[in-house]
Every structure is written in structure tokens, then in C-alpha cells.
Amino acid sequence: MKGTIALFIALLLISTGHSTADTLLKVKPEKCVAMNKGQLCYQKLRFKFTAPTGDYCLVNQARKKPLVCWQATGSGQFTHAFQSSSDIEYQLIDSNRQIIASTAVSVAWVYQKSRKKNRWRLF
């Protein structure tokens, strides 16, 4: 009888743990395009996540500050004004500060080098 109870408790603990298989974090669009290399890219990002019910925060990996947090939920959405000249990774973390899911926004350029201005000389 004690073995059955211990097995039941162990299965219960395993089933309440977070699994990355049933957690999704998506961002649209995944790419931001600026005109020239090194310029800031501006984009409106839309994040969506699904996970087991819990407390979560969306974090900019470079700044380590939460952009938004949700409590006692299994899904959420967030719109963010992106501006950067380099790729940025975003992470979904739980209340124990464990990374549950991650996604990234890449920055691309139309022109790799800045265009030289043509200067006319009369003399």
C-alpha cells in the first residue's frame, strides 16, 4: 500500500513539472530589415505563448529585464516596439527564473555598406 502511494505521489510530481515539449513561444515577424548596416531597425513585434498553467515573464535576453509578466495562465500575447541594430533573443521564464522557451528576432540590411555621397567638384 505504501509503495502505491509513493508511486502515485511521484507520478503527480512529474506531471506538474514544466515540459518544453508542450511550451511554445512565437514571435512575428522573426526578421527586421533596416536600410543600411548598423542602422536601428524598427518593428512592431507580436509575441504569443502557450504553456502549462503558471506564472511567466517574457524577458529580453540582453537586458535581463521582464517586458511583461503573466500570473496563473497557460497562454498569453504581447505587442512590443522593437528597435535594435543587432539580433535579440527573447525568453519565456517561469517563477523559478528557469527558461521555458526562447525565440529570436534577427536584423538584416538592404545595403551592407553605407552608400558614398557623390560630391561634385568644379576645380
Phi and psi in degrees as a GROMACS rama.xvg file:
@    title "Ramachandran Plot"
@    xaxis  label "Phi"
@    yaxis  label "Psi"
@TYPE xy
-63.7977  -36.12  LYS-2
-64.3631  -37.5117  GLY-3
-66.9295  -41.8413  THR-4
-65.3996  -43.5325  ILE-5
-62.4772  -40.7205  ALA-6
-64.5946  -42.6773  LEU-7
-61.4339  -44.1652  PHE-8
-64.5409  -41.5044  ILE-9
-63.0416  -43.1394  ALA-10
-65.3671  -37.282  LEU-11
-64.4485  -42.8446  LEU-12
-64.8249  -39.9812  LEU-13
-66.4802  -41.1724  ILE-14
-70.6096  -22.8831  SER-15
-89.9728  -6.79154  THR-16
-72.553  157.927  GLY-17
-79.7969  138.654  HIS-18
-122.825  131.602  SER-19
-70.9069  -15.4288  THR-20
-68.097  -33.4639  ALA-21
-104.265  19.1504  ASP-22
-116.372  128.402  THR-23
-128.247  138.375  LEU-24
-131.102  120.4  LEU-25
-125.363  147.901  LYS-26
-130.257  142.076  VAL-27
-135.014  133.693  LYS-28
-75.208  160.963  PRO-29
-89.7912  -9.07878  GLU-30
-132.514  140.086  LYS-31
-119.68  131.911  CYS-32
-114.857  122.822  VAL-33
-105.077  163.32  ALA-34
-70.4534  -53.8058  MET-35
-119.15  150.368  ASN-36
-58.753  132.928  LYS-37
94.1056  -15.7938  GLY-38
-74.5944  152.927  GLN-39
-69.7904  140.631  LEU-40
-106.747  132.884  CYS-41
-114.318  130.501  TYR-42
-155.059  146.691  GLN-43
-93.8749  114.622  LYS-44
-98.4746  143.945  LEU-45
-120.755  115.394  ARG-46
-99.6288  142.863  PHE-47
-138.393  140.703  LYS-48
-139.905  152.52  PHE-49
-134.174  138.98  THR-50
-161.565  169.893  ALA-51
-60.8966  150.597  PRO-52
-55.2126  131.458  THR-53
177.335  -169.086  GLY-54
-103.015  127.291  ASP-55
-136.601  154.658  TYR-56
-133.192  144.686  CYS-57
-97.1217  124.926  LEU-58
-123.066  136.168  VAL-59
-77.5732  115.6  ASN-60
-59.3266  -34.7318  GLN-61
-71.6119  -35.8133  ALA-62
-96.9131  -18.0562  ARG-63
61.3299  14.9445  LYS-64
-104.456  135.795  LYS-65
-65.2716  135.667  PRO-66
-83.3622  -37.9822  LEU-67
-159.045  151.893  VAL-68
-129.586  150.177  CYS-69
-125.067  146.168  TRP-70
-121.518  137.427  GLN-71
49.3093  53.0338  ALA-72
-139.984  160.446  THR-73
-114.405  1.46497  GLY-74
-157.295  159.334  SER-75
-168.35  162.946  GLY-76
-135.163  153.416  GLN-77
-156.998  138.052  PHE-78
-109.572  132.709  THR-79
-132.591  135.849  HIS-80
-85.2009  103.822  ALA-81
-86.01  135.431  PHE-82
-149.921  116.803  GLN-83
-163.041  157.828  SER-84
-106.411  3.87277  SER-85
-141.17  166.761  SER-86
-63.6504  145.167  ASP-87
-133.324  136.025  ILE-88
-100.077  139.353  GLU-89
-117.232  143.153  TYR-90
-128.799  144.142  GLN-91
-100.294  119.175  LEU-92
-116.631  153.847  ILE-93
-95.9333  -174.556  ASP-94
-66.2924  -17.1302  SER-95
-93.4397  10.4202  ASN-96
65.5648  23.3684  ARG-97
-88.8292  139.313  GLN-98
-76.0522  122.331  ILE-99
-96.8318  -40.2209  ILE-100
-155.631  159.844  ALA-101
-146.039  157.528  SER-102
-151.348  164.663  THR-103
-136.828  153.995  ALA-104
-116.195  123.613  VAL-105
-99.7099  149.472  SER-106
-110.181  131.491  VAL-107
-126.95  164.835  ALA-108
-128.152  149.759  TRP-109
-75.1953  -46.0785  VAL-110
-114.866  127.723  TYR-111
-72.3954  -37.4866  GLN-112
-115.504  149.253  LYS-113
-68.0028  143.276  SER-114
-75.5703  136.202  ARG-115
-79.3503  139.902  LYS-116
-81.8591  134.639  LYS-117
-81.9885  124.136  ASN-118
-113.339  124.602  ARG-119
-85.1034  136.35  TRP-120
-120.824  133.01  ARG-121
-88.1999  -27.9236  LEU-122
